Amino acid sequence: MKLTVGNTFASAVDGATVIVVRASDTDVELTSGGLPMYDPKSDKAPQGEPDASQLEGVQIGKRYVTEADDVELLATKPGKGTLAIDGVALRLRDAKPLPASD
């Protein structure tokens, strides 16, 4: 699927949802817990069992990015599945340091 900034995707594993903040130009497979994520407004949830090795969880309000930093997702609801693109788990984005107030 092609990700577009502003799109919302839901997890078929649990209640987790994410919003695309930054997207690449390539087609990708976005998964949560090993199952494809879907557009809750227009698609039906895919059926299947989650992969037990991909249940590290999603934290609400956190941003998840690829290693190349070309895709960024914002978690709007928490869940137990691990977010991944093309089978590679996304990492939690580091907090930006605040400027010194000297």
C-alpha positions as semicolon CSV with decimal commas, in nm:
position;residue;x (nm);y (nm);z (nm)
1;M;0,000;0,000;0,000
2;K;0,107;0,356;-0,054
3;L;0,112;0,565;0,264
4;T;-0,018;0,921;0,249
5;V;0,033;1,187;0,516
6;G;-0,280;1,216;0,730
7;N;-0,411;0,863;0,669
8;T;-0,523;0,665;0,973
9;F;-0,460;0,293;1,010
10;A;-0,587;0,049;1,273
11;S;-0,443;-0,273;1,406
12;A;-0,626;-0,602;1,354
13;V;-0,453;-0,735;1,668
14;D;-0,591;-0,480;1,916
15;G;-0,731;-0,126;1,936
16;A;-0,410;0,052;1,830
17;T;-0,436;0,326;1,566
18;V;-0,171;0,540;1,399
19;I;-0,166;0,849;1,178
20;V;0,093;0,884;0,902
21;V;0,307;1,192;0,974
22;R;0,574;1,135;0,707
23;A;0,552;0,896;0,413
24;S;0,787;0,761;0,148
25;D;0,707;0,733;-0,222
26;T;0,733;0,354;-0,228
27;D;0,469;0,089;-0,168
28;V;0,505;-0,069;0,176
29;E;0,338;-0,332;0,391
30;L;0,240;-0,180;0,727
31;T;0,177;-0,439;0,997
32;S;0,101;-0,458;1,368
33;G;0,180;-0,783;1,545
34;G;0,250;-0,943;1,208
35;L;-0,099;-0,871;1,068
36;P;-0,164;-0,600;0,806
37;M;-0,301;-0,271;0,934
38;Y;-0,616;-0,139;0,765
39;D;-0,811;0,182;0,707
40;P;-1,095;0,160;0,963
41;K;-1,315;0,395;0,758
42;S;-1,320;0,187;0,441
43;D;-1,168;-0,158;0,496
44;K;-1,259;-0,465;0,699
45;A;-1,014;-0,588;0,960
46;P;-0,791;-0,870;0,832
47;Q;-0,834;-1,204;1,007
48;G;-0,557;-1,406;1,165
49;E;-0,354;-1,464;1,476
50;P;-0,079;-1,223;1,582
51;D;0,285;-1,330;1,578
52;A;0,389;-1,383;1,942
53;S;0,738;-1,246;1,866
54;Q;0,588;-0,916;1,748
55;L;0,398;-0,809;2,058
56;E;0,621;-0,539;2,205
57;G;0,342;-0,282;2,214
58;V;0,255;0,066;2,090
59;Q;0,249;0,364;2,326
60;I;-0,008;0,639;2,282
61;G;0,134;0,974;2,174
62;K;0,468;0,830;2,065
63;R;0,618;0,855;1,718
64;Y;0,756;0,550;1,540
65;V;1,002;0,573;1,250
66;T;1,191;0,350;1,010
67;E;1,570;0,320;1,033
68;A;1,598;0,534;0,717
69;D;1,373;0,795;0,885
70;D;1,156;0,816;0,571
71;V;0,829;0,702;0,734
72;E;0,693;0,835;1,063
73;L;0,375;0,725;1,241
74;L;0,204;0,885;1,543
75;A;0,022;0,643;1,776
76;T;-0,323;0,778;1,864
77;K;-0,436;0,467;2,056
78;P;-0,216;0,216;2,239
79;G;-0,190;-0,152;2,160
80;K;0,011;-0,467;2,211
81;G;0,134;-0,532;1,855
82;T;0,474;-0,422;1,721
83;L;0,456;-0,177;1,429
84;A;0,658;-0,286;1,126
85;I;0,707;-0,190;0,763
86;D;0,798;-0,466;0,520
87;G;0,875;-0,695;0,813
88;V;1,119;-0,456;0,984
89;A;1,008;-0,326;1,326
90;L;0,978;0,051;1,362
91;R;1,175;0,219;1,638
92;L;1,052;0,474;1,887
93;R;1,159;0,823;1,780
94;D;1,405;0,989;2,014
95;A;1,289;1,303;2,191
96;K;1,431;1,626;2,050
97;P;1,647;1,806;2,303
98;L;1,514;2,140;2,420
99;P;1,731;2,449;2,377
100;A;1,924;2,570;2,680
101;S;1,758;2,846;2,878
102;D;2,075;3,016;2,995
